[in-house]
Amino acid sequence: MVPTGTDAEHAPRPRIEGDREQEILAATLEVLGDVGYDRLTMDAVATRARASKATLYRRWSSKARLVVEALHSTKTPTEVPDTGSLREDLTLLFCGFGAGDGLMDPEQVGLFASVITAIARDADFAAAWREHVVPLKQAPSREVWERAVRRGEVRADADLDLLEAALPGIVLHRVFVLGEEPSPELVARVIDQIVLPAATDGH
């Protein structure tokens, strides 16, 4: 029986789940990469995903929530490197095993550029990003650093909050501000000349 009147207004809305949800999140990332956060609209995502805007709003209350969930869905390492060496673990974590991983992934770097703009201009997005995405993305790096501390490779009083942010921070600064291409060689220079000396008192 089809609900009518007041019953129709309160009828459960169909959920977006599984493959369809992933298709919409993937479309969101595509639009974000193409036009940036400011120009991304629910209409544009709906068109790219071949869905209605109403369908999107049933699941996500705002553009900020949709984009944050899409970013949350992006790949993170399924296995955290554990080579027994902080240098090797950091290299694998940020360079990966090929050109499509870590800081070497142009798509991921491009998405981060859009995130920076969104954080500066949309307080709702910034709050949701920091609550839901940042902890997920930081977890592999923090695990690498904490293992190094337990091995005695990093001094016990090291400020891990600063140290784990140094590598991506410096690399992304050189990419966005100075126009360099991210490369394994750049990552190695930052690790060898800045990160490891700071973490080990230069020894």
Disulfide bonds with the S-S distance in Angstrom:
none
